[in-house]
Amino acid sequence: MKKLIFACLTSALTLAAHADNPLYETGPAQDSSFVRFLNASEDKANVVNGAAKVALAAQGDGRVSRFYPVKAGAKLAANVQVGNAKAAVEVVAKPGEFVTIAIVSNGAGIDTVVVKDTPTDFNASKASVALLNLDKSCNAAGLNVAEKNTAIVEAVKPASLQRRLVNPIGLKTQVMCDAKDAGKVVDLGQLQPGERYSVVLMPGKKARQTFFVRDSTS
């Protein structure tokens, strides 16, 4: 049986996405990478391996797990399930990488989208804001300051992200897709110095959806 990405997935317990979990064996700190799951399917999802399972909600904060430390260079495998639809995923993370494994709907089935981020711009006095584009039909996504039409990031291709340092202010954003508004205004609230945030663009059953998550680690 393949090892699961997280130590919590080796138990027979079902855990909420934001529950505290024992850390996976990572080796030296300088070799650690980080992996999280993001449910963009609009239905409840499970990350499974044998009897072990981690549940991700369809809406709200519970649809995104924390970033969990994993051993860089190791092949990490898991299965994801939404209803009767299933998909397998494997990923190898480099040292220092932050990997998001997103679950997206594809007709009656599901796909997994792997997006990797290697931050190199940490500044303790700034906040870091990223746009994560999970919509394959949006060829050029962007993130603007809401109502000001001031670009934060631009030309984000599908299955990728861009990140930028900003002042730690109260921030409302508007996601753009091919120069048109996509989804509702996303209010990130008061940004905190040294913190990382991701605004997510995802396909929806009726229309594109947007939300944000603080990029916390376990």
N, CA, C and O of each residue as an XYZ file, in Angstrom:
872
protein
N       0.853     -1.197      0.000
C       0.000      0.000      0.000
C       0.884      1.242      0.000
O       1.865      1.328      0.739
N       0.521      2.184     -0.831
C       1.322      3.415     -0.906
C       1.183      4.219      0.372
O       0.127      4.236      1.004
N       2.263      4.884      0.739
C       2.198      5.791      1.885
C       1.355      6.993      1.537
O       1.381      7.487      0.410
N       0.614      7.454      2.509
C      -0.174      8.672      2.294
C       0.686      9.889      2.485
O       1.771      9.825      3.064
N       0.187     11.003      1.990
C       0.945     12.243      2.094
C       1.110     12.670      3.527
O       2.177     13.159      3.898
N       0.103     12.507      4.340
C       0.140     13.028      5.689
C       0.063     11.890      6.698
O      -0.520     10.843      6.418
N       0.653     12.098      7.875
C       0.557     11.087      8.919
C      -0.891     10.865      9.313
O      -1.263      9.753      9.688
N      -1.726     11.914      9.234
C      -3.131     11.749      9.610
C      -3.836     10.796      8.681
O      -4.850     10.213      9.065
N      -3.343     10.613      7.478
C      -3.988      9.727      6.528
C      -3.587      8.269      6.738
O      -4.105      7.384      6.057
N      -2.682      8.012      7.661
C      -2.312      6.637      7.941
C      -3.155      6.044      9.052
O      -3.041      4.851      9.334
N      -3.990      6.833      9.683
C      -4.898      6.340     10.701
C      -6.225      5.995     10.069
O      -6.454      6.297      8.898
N      -7.101      5.369     10.827
C      -8.415      5.003     10.317
C      -9.456      6.042     10.660
O     -10.654      5.777     10.570
N      -9.018      7.205     11.046
C      -9.938      8.256     11.454
C     -10.292      9.140     10.287
O      -9.479      9.330      9.382
N     -11.487      9.681     10.289
C     -11.888     10.717      9.362
C     -11.735     12.043     10.066
O     -12.301     12.254     11.139
N     -10.963     12.948      9.459
C     -10.620     14.199     10.118
C     -11.136     15.359      9.310
O     -11.146     15.309      8.080
N     -11.564     16.404      9.984
C     -11.930     17.635      9.288
C     -10.690     18.241      8.671
O      -9.575     18.011      9.139
N     -10.890     19.025      7.610
C      -9.756     19.534      6.849
C      -8.835     20.388      7.697
O      -7.635     20.435      7.428
N      -9.357     21.070      8.720
C      -8.520     21.972      9.517
C      -8.216     21.399     10.903
O      -7.804     22.138     11.797
N      -8.413     20.103     11.091
C      -8.094     19.520     12.389
C      -6.590     19.467     12.570
O      -5.842     19.444     11.592
N      -6.141     19.447     13.823
C      -4.717     19.319     14.099
C      -4.305     17.874     13.864
O      -4.999     16.951     14.289
N      -3.181     17.676     13.188
C      -2.729     16.341     12.843
C      -1.260     16.185     13.193
O      -0.508     17.159     13.159
N      -0.836     14.955     13.534
C       0.587     14.711     13.719
C       1.332     14.999     12.420
O       0.799     14.783     11.332
N       2.545     15.481     12.536
C       3.297     15.820     11.342
C       3.840     14.567     10.670
O       4.223     13.597     11.325
N       3.860     14.618      9.349
C       4.499     13.565      8.573
C       6.009     13.692      8.737
O       6.522     14.800      8.893
N       6.714     12.589      8.703
C       8.168     12.623      8.838
C       8.766     13.402      7.666
O       8.601     13.013      6.509
N       9.449     14.485      7.963
C       9.940     15.366      6.907
C      11.449     15.324      6.707
O      11.932     15.763      5.664
N      12.198     14.817      7.658
C      13.647     14.890      7.555
C      14.121     16.275      7.940
O      13.401     16.990      8.637
N      15.329     16.689      7.505
C      15.864     18.010      7.865
C      14.923     19.124      7.433
O      14.312     19.054      6.366
N      14.809     20.155      8.270
C      13.870     21.245      7.999
C      14.138     21.903      6.656
O      13.200     22.328      5.981
N      15.406     21.994      6.256
C      15.725     22.672      5.010
C      15.248     21.876      3.794
O      15.207     22.412      2.686
N      14.889     20.610      3.987
C      14.431     19.773      2.882
C      12.912     19.623      2.856
O      12.387     18.860      2.044
N      12.203     20.327      3.716
C      10.758     20.171      3.799
C      10.055     20.856      2.633
O      10.512     21.874      2.113
N       8.925     20.262      2.238
C       7.999     20.863      1.304
C       6.638     20.866      1.980
O       6.482     20.325      3.075
N       5.647     21.479      1.323
C       4.321     21.587      1.927
C       3.259     21.254      0.886
O       3.355     21.672     -0.268
N       2.251     20.498      1.303
C       1.186     20.063      0.404
C      -0.167     20.303      1.056
O      -0.336     20.059      2.251
N      -1.131     20.780      0.275
C      -2.502     20.903      0.758
C      -3.463     20.424     -0.322
O      -3.105     20.361     -1.498
N      -4.697     20.084      0.087
C      -5.773     19.747     -0.834
C      -6.803     20.862     -0.842
O      -7.114     21.440      0.199
N      -7.334     21.163     -2.027
C      -8.346     22.196     -2.202
C      -9.497     21.607     -3.000
O      -9.296     21.111     -4.109
N     -10.698     21.659     -2.446
C     -11.876     21.096     -3.094
C     -12.607     22.176     -3.884
O     -13.287     23.022     -3.303
N     -12.467     22.146     -5.205
C     -13.146     23.101     -6.084
C     -14.236     22.417     -6.897
O     -14.582     22.880     -7.983
N     -14.774     21.326     -6.384
C     -15.770     20.553     -7.132
C     -17.205     20.989     -6.864
O     -18.114     20.601     -7.597
N     -17.420     21.796     -5.818
C     -18.742     22.242     -5.368
C     -19.556     21.133     -4.705
O     -20.736     21.332     -4.414
N     -18.963     19.991     -4.464
C     -19.574     18.906     -3.708
C     -18.570     18.430     -2.657
O     -17.377     18.715     -2.763
N     -19.046     17.716     -1.658
C     -18.141     17.197     -0.641
C     -17.140     16.240     -1.285
O     -17.471     15.479     -2.194
N     -15.917     16.304     -0.787
C     -14.851     15.468     -1.343
C     -14.110     14.755     -0.221
O     -14.073     15.223      0.916
N     -13.523     13.616     -0.563
C     -12.700     12.861      0.371
C     -11.354     12.555     -0.257
O     -11.260     12.254     -1.447
N     -10.320     12.637      0.556
C      -8.985     12.174      0.178
C      -8.790     10.856      0.900
O      -8.818     10.819      2.130
N      -8.592      9.767      0.157
C      -8.628      8.433      0.760
C      -7.416      7.607      0.371
O      -6.783      7.822     -0.663
N      -7.119      6.644      1.250
C      -6.160      5.589      0.969
C      -6.477      4.437      1.895
O      -6.213      4.509      3.095
N      -7.044      3.371      1.347
C      -7.487      2.280      2.188
C      -8.607      2.731      3.098
O      -9.597      3.294      2.631
N      -8.466      2.491      4.396
C      -9.496      2.868      5.359
C      -9.353      4.298      5.850
O     -10.238      4.800      6.542
N      -8.267      4.957      5.508
C      -8.028      6.320      5.982
C      -8.702      7.333      5.073
O      -8.816      7.126      3.865
N      -9.150      8.441      5.675
C      -9.895      9.425      4.894
C      -9.782     10.806      5.525
O      -9.823     10.943      6.747
N      -9.639     11.828      4.685
C      -9.730     13.220      5.108
C     -10.864     13.854      4.330
O     -10.887     13.783      3.101
N     -11.807     14.475      5.025
C     -12.994     15.054      4.400
C     -12.794     16.535      4.121
O     -12.257     17.267      4.952
N     -13.231     16.972      2.939
C     -13.199     18.379      2.550
C     -14.627     18.819      2.246
O     -15.343     18.151      1.499
N     -15.031     19.930      2.819
C     -16.391     20.433      2.646
C     -16.592     20.977      1.230
O     -15.629     21.199      0.496
N     -17.860     21.189      0.859
C     -18.190     21.733     -0.460
C     -18.045     23.246     -0.490
O     -17.776     23.817     -1.547
N     -18.219     23.905      0.650
C     -18.167     25.355      0.737
C     -17.404     25.768      1.994
O     -17.148     24.945      2.872
N     -17.045     27.040      2.072
C     -16.438     27.566      3.287
C     -14.994     27.153      3.476
O     -14.370     26.570      2.590
N     -14.478     27.472      4.658
C     -13.073     27.213      4.962
C     -12.725     25.731      4.924
O     -11.580     25.373      4.648
N     -13.693     24.871      5.196
C     -13.424     23.439      5.270
C     -13.127     22.782      3.940
O     -12.804     21.595      3.907
N     -13.227     23.527      2.824
C     -12.907     22.930      1.524
C     -11.419     22.975      1.209
O     -10.983     22.459      0.180
N     -10.636     23.593      2.094
C      -9.196     23.686      1.885
C      -8.481     23.195      3.138
O      -8.791     23.631      4.247
N      -7.537     22.301      2.962
C      -6.745     21.849      4.101
C      -5.629     22.841      4.373
O      -5.357     23.720      3.554
N      -4.993     22.703      5.503
C      -3.760     23.439      5.759
C      -2.664     22.906      4.840
O      -2.819     21.851      4.225
N      -1.567     23.633      4.751
C      -0.364     23.087      4.142
C       0.307     22.169      5.159
O       0.608     22.582      6.278
N       0.539     20.916      4.757
C       1.186     19.955      5.635
C       2.632     19.737      5.192
O       2.887     19.594      3.996
N       3.583     19.710      6.125
C       4.975     19.459      5.741
C       5.159     18.017      5.294
O       4.645     17.093      5.924
N       5.892     17.831      4.207
C       6.182     16.501      3.680
C       7.654     16.451      3.299
O       8.326     17.480      3.232
N       8.136     15.267      3.056
C       9.546     15.090      2.716
C       9.762     15.414      1.247
O       9.152     14.799      0.372
N      10.620     16.371      0.980
C      10.907     16.771     -0.391
C      11.547     15.627     -1.159
O      12.374     14.893     -0.617
N      11.162     15.473     -2.430
C      11.753     14.455     -3.289
C      11.068     13.109     -3.231
O      11.334     12.247     -4.069
N      10.179     12.906     -2.247
C       9.474     11.634     -2.131
C       8.226     11.652     -3.008
O       7.579     12.690     -3.143
N       7.880     10.503     -3.607
C       6.657     10.402     -4.386
C       5.488     10.247     -3.423
O       5.432      9.292     -2.648
N       4.554     11.195     -3.478
C       3.431     11.254     -2.563
C       2.167     10.924     -3.330
O       1.883     11.541     -4.357
N       1.405      9.956     -2.840
C       0.247      9.469     -3.581
C      -0.999      9.474     -2.706
O      -0.918      9.275     -1.494
N      -2.138      9.702     -3.322
C      -3.425      9.614     -2.640
C      -4.506      9.457     -3.696
O      -4.255      9.659     -4.885
N      -5.716      9.093     -3.261
C      -6.883      9.031     -4.124
C      -7.893     10.056     -3.641
O      -8.023     10.287     -2.439
N      -8.606     10.670     -4.572
C      -9.651     11.623     -4.208
C     -10.980     11.111     -4.743
O     -11.032     10.441     -5.774
N     -12.054     11.436     -4.030
C     -13.372     10.955     -4.407
C     -14.417     12.033     -4.148
O     -14.444     12.644     -3.079
N     -15.282     12.261     -5.144
C     -16.438     13.147     -5.038
C     -17.641     12.359     -5.530
O     -17.741     12.061     -6.721
N     -18.556     12.017     -4.629
C     -19.658     11.145     -5.007
C     -19.119      9.816     -5.483
O     -18.358      9.164     -4.768
N     -19.504      9.398     -6.692
C     -19.001      8.151     -7.262
C     -17.769      8.348     -8.137
O     -17.187      7.382     -8.631
N     -17.378      9.600     -8.324
C     -16.227      9.903     -9.172
C     -14.936      9.795     -8.367
O     -14.863     10.256     -7.228
N     -13.927      9.186     -8.967
C     -12.655      8.990     -8.289
C     -11.499      9.377     -9.209
O     -11.614      9.311    -10.433
N     -10.393      9.777     -8.604
C      -9.175     10.088     -9.356
C      -7.979      9.854     -8.454
O      -8.045     10.068     -7.244
N      -6.887      9.414     -9.057
C      -5.639      9.212     -8.322
C      -4.685     10.359     -8.633
O      -4.719     10.935     -9.721
N      -3.838     10.679     -7.667
C      -2.874     11.750     -7.879
C      -1.544     11.362     -7.248
O      -1.501     10.758     -6.176
N      -0.467     11.717     -7.927
C       0.883     11.554     -7.399
C       1.640     12.859     -7.624
O       1.472     13.514     -8.653
N       2.452     13.220     -6.680
C       3.215     14.458     -6.815
C       4.551     14.304     -6.100
O       4.653     13.616     -5.085
N       5.567     14.953     -6.643
C       6.887     15.034     -6.017
C       7.204     16.510     -5.839
O       7.215     17.268     -6.809
N       7.459     16.915     -4.608
C       7.714     18.326     -4.312
C       9.204     18.560     -4.089
O       9.892     17.751     -3.467
N       9.680     19.675     -4.608
C      11.064     20.073     -4.387
C      11.194     20.761     -3.028
O      10.193     21.222     -2.478
N      12.401     20.838     -2.481
C      12.585     21.542     -1.201
C      12.061     22.969     -1.275
O      12.373     23.713     -2.204
N      11.265     23.333     -0.288
C      10.738     24.683     -0.210
C       9.489     24.939     -1.020
O       8.928     26.032     -0.937
N       9.030     23.974     -1.802
C       7.828     24.162     -2.613
C       6.562     24.058     -1.775
O       6.490     23.281     -0.823
N       5.566     24.854     -2.146
C       4.219     24.754     -1.607
C       3.332     24.231     -2.736
O       3.173     24.896     -3.760
N       2.758     23.047     -2.554
C       1.998     22.373     -3.603
C       0.524     22.327     -3.223
O       0.167     21.861     -2.140
N      -0.329     22.813     -4.123
C      -1.774     22.714     -3.952
C      -2.304     21.665     -4.916
O      -2.082     21.755     -6.124
N      -3.009     20.663     -4.380
C      -3.667     19.651     -5.199
C      -5.161     19.968     -5.179
O      -5.840     19.753     -4.176
N      -5.660     20.482     -6.303
C      -7.051     20.908     -6.387
C      -7.905     19.827     -7.040
O      -7.471     19.140     -7.964
N      -9.126     19.697     -6.538
C     -10.100     18.758     -7.084
C     -11.155     19.574     -7.821
O     -11.838     20.395     -7.209
N     -11.294     19.359     -9.120
C     -12.245     20.119     -9.923
C     -13.163     19.164    -10.668
O     -12.771     18.048    -11.007
N     -14.394     19.614    -10.922
C     -15.356     18.804    -11.664
C     -15.003     18.786    -13.143
O     -14.471     19.753    -13.689
N     -15.314     17.657    -13.778
C     -15.122     17.513    -15.224
C     -16.270     16.684    -15.766
O     -16.164     15.463    -15.884
N     -17.383     17.360    -16.102
C     -18.572     16.632    -16.510
C     -19.093     15.805    -15.349
O     -19.346     16.330    -14.265
N     -19.253     14.506    -15.582
C     -19.695     13.617    -14.512
C     -18.546     13.116    -13.660
O     -18.764     12.415    -12.673
N     -17.313     13.472    -14.035
C     -16.146     13.001    -13.305
C     -15.425     14.134    -12.600
O     -15.965     15.229    -12.439
N     -14.203     13.860    -12.185
C     -13.373     14.868    -11.531
C     -11.955     14.785    -12.074
O     -11.513     13.740    -12.553
N     -11.260     15.896    -11.991
C      -9.843     15.962    -12.320
C      -9.086     16.507    -11.120
O      -9.672     17.142    -10.242
N      -7.803     16.261    -11.085
C      -6.946     16.904    -10.094
C      -5.990     17.837    -10.818
O      -5.452     17.498    -11.872
N      -5.786     19.009    -10.245
C      -4.893     20.019    -10.806
C      -3.813     20.307     -9.775
O      -4.119     20.670     -8.639
N      -2.565     20.150    -10.159
C      -1.440     20.368     -9.252
C      -0.796     21.715     -9.576
O      -0.356     21.948    -10.702
N      -0.748     22.597     -8.577
C      -0.155     23.917     -8.745
C       0.973     24.064     -7.726
O       0.772     23.852     -6.531
N       2.156     24.428     -8.209
C       3.326     24.534     -7.343
C       3.772     25.981     -7.207
O       3.732     26.755     -8.163
N       4.194     26.323     -6.009
C       4.606     27.681     -5.688
C       5.906     27.609     -4.902
O       5.996     26.882     -3.913
N       6.905     28.354     -5.334
C       8.176     28.421     -4.609
C       8.411     29.866     -4.201
O       9.026     30.627     -4.949
N       7.930     30.258     -3.024
C       8.062     31.668     -2.599
C       9.527     32.051     -2.423
O      10.318     31.314     -1.835
N       9.863     33.225     -2.950
C      11.228     33.732     -2.811
C      11.229     35.177     -2.333
O      12.272     35.829     -2.295
N      10.042     35.673     -1.967
C       9.910     37.108     -1.714
C       9.413     37.422     -0.311
O       8.715     38.417     -0.121
N       9.757     36.592      0.688
C       9.243     36.838      2.036
C       9.738     38.174      2.568
O      10.915     38.518      2.457
N       8.795     38.919      3.151
C       9.109     40.196      3.779
C       8.225     40.308      5.012
O       7.000     40.337      4.903
N       8.843     40.372      6.179
C       8.081     40.352      7.431
C       7.181     41.569      7.597
O       6.264     41.543      8.417
N       7.419     42.620      6.845
C       6.598     43.826      6.971
C       5.504     43.908      5.911
O       4.702     44.842      5.919
N       5.465     42.927      4.989
C       4.485     42.912      3.909
C       3.598     41.673      4.013
O       3.940     40.709      4.698
N       2.460     41.710      3.328
C       1.624     40.531      3.149
C       1.819     40.020      1.728
O       2.109     40.798      0.819
N       1.659     38.717      1.538
C       1.843     38.106      0.225
C       0.490     37.617     -0.275
O      -0.166     36.803      0.376
N       0.075     38.124     -1.447
C      -1.233     37.776     -2.006
C      -1.029     37.108     -3.360
O      -0.297     37.619     -4.207
N      -1.683     35.959     -3.561
C      -1.564     35.219     -4.812
C      -2.936     35.038     -5.440
O      -3.954     35.024     -4.748
N      -2.949     34.901     -6.760
C      -4.141     34.471     -7.493
C      -3.868     33.096     -8.049
O      -2.896     32.890     -8.777
N      -4.735     32.145     -7.703
C      -4.632     30.756     -8.142
C      -5.736     30.503     -9.158
O      -6.916     30.548     -8.810
N      -5.374     30.237    -10.408
C      -6.334     30.057    -11.493
C      -6.586     28.565    -11.729
O      -5.729     27.857    -12.257
N      -7.773     28.099    -11.329
C      -8.158     26.697    -11.518
C      -9.167     26.526    -12.643
O      -9.698     25.432    -12.835
N      -9.437     27.587    -13.386
C     -10.427     27.551    -14.460
C      -9.713     27.415    -15.802
O      -9.112     28.373    -16.287
N      -9.778     26.231    -16.401
C      -9.054     25.994    -17.648
C      -9.611     26.803    -18.814
O      -8.949     26.933    -19.843
N     -10.828     27.354    -18.668
C     -11.401     28.167    -19.736
C     -11.004     29.637    -19.629
O     -11.332     30.438    -20.504
N     -10.293     29.991    -18.548
C      -9.829     31.369    -18.365
C      -8.363     31.434    -18.741
O      -7.493     31.026    -17.972
N      -8.095     31.950    -19.930
C      -6.725     31.930    -20.449
C      -5.807     32.941    -19.785
O      -4.593     32.747    -19.733
N      -6.389     34.020    -19.276
C      -5.576     35.067    -18.649
C      -6.358     35.654    -17.484
O      -7.200     36.532    -17.671
N      -6.077     35.171    -16.291
C      -6.758     35.664    -15.094
C      -5.938     36.789    -14.471
O      -4.716     36.843    -14.613
N      -6.631     37.677    -13.783
C      -5.958     38.761    -13.097
C      -6.643     39.063    -11.778
O      -7.767     38.625    -11.536
N      -5.964     39.810    -10.934
C      -6.512     40.200     -9.636
C      -6.310     41.698     -9.470
O      -5.183     42.193     -9.491
N      -7.426     42.415     -9.305
C      -7.391     43.861     -9.146
C      -7.835     44.270     -7.755
O      -8.550     43.529     -7.081
N      -7.411     45.449     -7.327
C      -8.006     46.072     -6.157
C      -9.435     46.459     -6.542
O      -9.633     47.176     -7.523
N     -10.425     45.998     -5.790
C     -11.823     46.225     -6.139
C     -12.131     47.710     -6.218
O     -11.687     48.493     -5.378
N     -12.896     48.092     -7.234
C     -13.406     49.445     -7.454
C     -12.321     50.440     -7.860
O     -12.632     51.599     -8.131
N     -11.088     50.027     -7.907
C     -10.009     50.943     -8.296
C      -9.350     50.535     -9.612
O      -8.611     51.309    -10.221
N      -9.634     49.300    -10.036
C      -9.091     48.798    -11.300
C      -7.567     48.825    -11.326
O      -6.951     48.962    -12.383
N      -6.966     48.691    -10.129
C      -5.510     48.646    -10.011
C      -5.068     47.191     -9.945
O      -5.508     46.447     -9.068
N      -4.210     46.784    -10.858
C      -3.816     45.384    -10.944
C      -2.861     44.988     -9.829
O      -1.907     45.705     -9.528
N      -3.130     43.838     -9.219
C      -2.202     43.224     -8.265
C      -1.343     42.198     -8.998
O      -0.117     42.221     -8.893
N      -1.994     41.290     -9.747
C      -1.291     40.357    -10.638
C      -2.084     40.261    -11.933
O      -3.288     40.520    -11.956
N      -1.404     39.889    -13.003
C      -2.039     39.821    -14.318
C      -1.566     38.588    -15.068
O      -0.529     38.003    -14.755
N      -2.371     38.201    -16.085
C      -2.002     37.160    -17.045
C      -1.621     35.842    -16.368
O      -0.600     35.237    -16.692
N      -2.461     35.407    -15.420
C      -2.235     34.134    -14.738
C      -2.869     33.017    -15.567
O      -4.088     32.984    -15.738
N      -2.064     32.127    -16.067
C      -2.549     31.048    -16.922
C      -3.283     29.978    -16.103
O      -3.103     29.898    -14.888
N      -4.108     29.158    -16.764
C      -4.779     28.062    -16.049
C      -3.770     27.138    -15.372
O      -2.668     26.923    -15.874
N      -4.170     26.601    -14.226
C      -3.330     25.670    -13.451
C      -2.016     26.306    -13.024
O      -0.974     25.650    -13.013
N      -2.071     27.590    -12.672
C      -0.873     28.266    -12.189
C      -1.275     29.375    -11.233
O      -2.462     29.639    -11.039
N      -0.283     30.021    -10.637
C      -0.550     31.152     -9.765
C       0.537     32.194     -9.926
O       1.634     31.910    -10.406
N       0.208     33.404     -9.514
C       1.186     34.474     -9.373
C       1.008     35.095     -8.002
O      -0.100     35.152     -7.469
N       2.105     35.556     -7.443
C       2.107     36.089     -6.081
C       2.784     37.453     -6.059
O       3.702     37.718     -6.835
N       2.314     38.317     -5.154
C       2.894     39.654     -5.048
C       2.848     40.124     -3.601
O       1.888     39.851     -2.880
N       3.884     40.827     -3.186
C       3.913     41.453     -1.874
C       3.113     42.752     -1.900
O       3.232     43.546     -2.833
N       2.294     42.962     -0.862
C       1.496     44.183     -0.766
C       1.569     44.709      0.658
O       1.965     43.989      1.575
N       1.190     45.952      0.836
C       1.135     46.514      2.180
C       0.026     45.848      2.987
O      -1.008     45.494      2.422
N       0.214     45.671      4.286
C      -0.798     45.006      5.134
C      -1.956     45.948      5.454
O      -2.019     46.542      6.530
N      -2.860     46.069      4.501
C      -4.010     46.962      4.635
C      -5.292     46.136      4.539
O      -5.240     44.937      4.265
N      -6.425     46.765      4.760
C      -7.686     46.124      4.446
C      -7.833     46.050      2.938
O      -7.668     47.058      2.250
N      -8.142     44.863      2.410
C      -8.092     44.676      0.960
C      -9.323     43.939      0.442
O      -9.652     42.845      0.900
N     -10.002     44.572     -0.533
C     -11.060     43.921     -1.299
C     -10.563     43.781     -2.734
O      -9.978     44.709     -3.293
N     -10.803     42.609     -3.321
C     -10.264     42.338     -4.646
C     -11.349     41.896     -5.613
O     -12.396     41.392     -5.207
N     -11.082     42.092     -6.896
C     -11.939     41.606     -7.973
C     -11.101     40.756     -8.913
O     -10.107     41.222     -9.470
N     -11.510     39.510     -9.084
C     -10.824     38.629    -10.027
C     -11.289     38.968    -11.442
O     -12.469     39.234    -11.672
N     -10.361     38.954    -12.371
C     -10.645     39.223    -13.772
C     -10.349     37.976    -14.595
O      -9.432     37.217    -14.284
N     -11.135     37.776    -15.643
C     -10.867     36.681    -16.578
C     -10.974     37.235    -17.988
O     -12.045     37.663    -18.417
N      -9.870     37.224    -18.697
C      -9.820     37.785    -20.045
C     -10.395     39.197    -20.066
O     -11.193     39.557    -20.931
N      -9.959     39.993    -19.072
C     -10.294     41.424    -18.946
C     -11.745     41.691    -18.546
O     -12.208     42.825    -18.663
N     -12.468     40.679    -18.080
C     -13.834     40.852    -17.605
C     -13.950     40.368    -16.157
O     -13.231     39.459    -15.741
N     -14.864     40.982    -15.390
C     -15.070     40.566    -14.007
C     -15.435     39.086    -13.933
O     -16.228     38.593    -14.736
N     -14.858     38.390    -12.976
C     -15.155     36.968    -12.765
C     -15.487     36.758    -11.297
O     -14.655     37.012    -10.426
N     -16.698     36.296    -11.023
C     -17.100     36.065     -9.646
C     -17.348     37.356     -8.894
O     -17.265     38.451     -9.451
N     -17.652     37.203     -7.619
C     -17.968     38.343     -6.763
C     -16.688     38.966     -6.203
O     -15.612     38.370     -6.258
N     -16.829     40.172     -5.665
C     -15.714     40.813     -4.970
C     -15.281     39.944     -3.794
O     -16.118     39.450     -3.039
N     -13.985     39.761     -3.644
C     -13.432     38.940     -2.564
C     -12.814     39.867     -1.520
O     -11.841     40.568     -1.798
N     -13.382     39.864     -0.326
C     -12.909     40.712      0.765
C     -11.940     39.921      1.635
O     -12.350     39.004      2.346
N     -10.672     40.266      1.581
C      -9.658     39.573      2.374
C      -9.556     40.114      3.791
O      -8.834     39.563      4.622
N     -10.285     41.200      4.069
C     -10.207     41.797      5.390
C      -8.875     42.498      5.599
O      -8.213     42.902      4.642
N      -8.492     42.638      6.856
C      -7.233     43.290      7.212
C      -6.072     42.311      7.026
O      -5.980     41.315      7.743
N      -5.206     42.586      6.086
C      -4.040     41.731      5.873
C      -3.050     41.893      7.018
O      -2.939     42.962      7.618
N      -2.334     40.812      7.309
C      -1.373     40.815      8.405
C       0.052     40.726      7.858
O       0.301     39.967      6.921
N       0.987     41.485      8.424
C       2.374     41.428      7.967
C       2.943     40.014      8.074
O       2.735     39.329      9.075
N       3.652     39.588      7.050
C       4.291     38.277      7.052
C       3.381     37.125      6.702
O       3.848     35.991      6.594
N       2.082     37.378      6.520
C       1.137     36.311      6.204
C       0.980     36.157      4.692
O       1.215     37.090      3.924
N       0.569     34.929      4.282
C       0.349     34.618      2.871
C      -1.133     34.323      2.642
O      -1.779     33.670      3.461
N      -1.663     34.815      1.515
C      -3.066     34.642      1.172
C      -3.176     34.182     -0.278
O      -2.372     34.576     -1.123
N      -4.178     33.345     -0.563
C      -4.450     32.931     -1.931
C      -5.899     33.236     -2.273
O      -6.815     32.808     -1.571
N      -6.103     33.983     -3.364
C      -7.433     34.156     -3.939
C      -7.578     33.095     -5.025
O      -6.692     32.933     -5.865
N      -8.699     32.372     -5.007
C      -8.886     31.229     -5.901
C      -9.974     31.540     -6.920
O     -11.060     31.996     -6.561
N      -9.678     31.292     -8.190
C     -10.667     31.331     -9.262
C     -10.942     29.899     -9.687
O     -10.021     29.165    -10.044
N     -12.208     29.502     -9.649
C     -12.575     28.126     -9.994
C     -13.819     28.114    -10.867
O     -14.655     29.012    -10.775
N     -13.946     27.098    -11.715
C     -15.171     26.971    -12.502
C     -16.328     26.580    -11.597
O     -16.132     25.900    -10.590
N     -17.537     27.011    -11.956
C     -18.717     26.666    -11.179
C     -19.762     26.020    -12.064
O     -19.674     26.085    -13.290
N     -20.745     25.399    -11.449
C     -21.797     24.751    -12.211
C     -22.641     25.763    -12.972
O     -23.144     25.472    -14.057
N     -22.795     26.965    -12.393
C     -23.579     28.008    -13.042
C     -22.721     29.193    -13.479
O     -22.994     29.808    -14.510
N     -21.712     29.509    -12.723
C     -20.844     30.638    -13.049
C     -19.518     30.465    -12.317
O     -19.419     29.681    -11.373
N     -18.501     31.202    -12.757
C     -17.207     31.145    -12.090
C     -17.348     31.591    -10.637
O     -18.152     32.467    -10.321
N     -16.558     30.979     -9.761
C     -16.600     31.322     -8.349
C     -15.219     31.775     -7.881
O     -14.193     31.372     -8.429
N     -15.221     32.618     -6.862
C     -13.977     33.114     -6.286
C     -14.074     33.103     -4.766
O     -15.150     33.314     -4.207
N     -12.964     32.860     -4.109
C     -12.878     32.924     -2.658
C     -11.413     33.056     -2.280
O     -10.535     32.958     -3.138
N     -11.146     33.278     -1.003
C      -9.741     33.361     -0.583
C      -9.508     32.458      0.619
O     -10.434     32.090      1.341
N      -8.261     32.119      0.804
C      -7.846     31.300      1.937
C      -6.520     31.822      2.434
O      -5.669     32.221      1.639
N      -6.333     31.825      3.756
C      -5.022     32.152      4.325
C      -4.155     30.903      4.235
O      -4.593     29.811      4.598
N      -2.939     31.060      3.757
C      -2.066     29.919      3.479
C      -1.353     29.466      4.755
O      -0.145     29.650      4.904
N      -2.109     28.881      5.658
C      -1.547     28.444      6.935
C      -0.933     27.075      6.823
O      -1.331     26.273      5.978
N       0.043     26.803      7.680
C       0.691     25.498      7.744
C       0.359     24.856      9.070
O       0.073     25.547     10.048
N       0.398     23.514      9.108
C       0.048     22.803     10.340
C       1.226     22.791     11.290
O       1.130     22.239     12.386
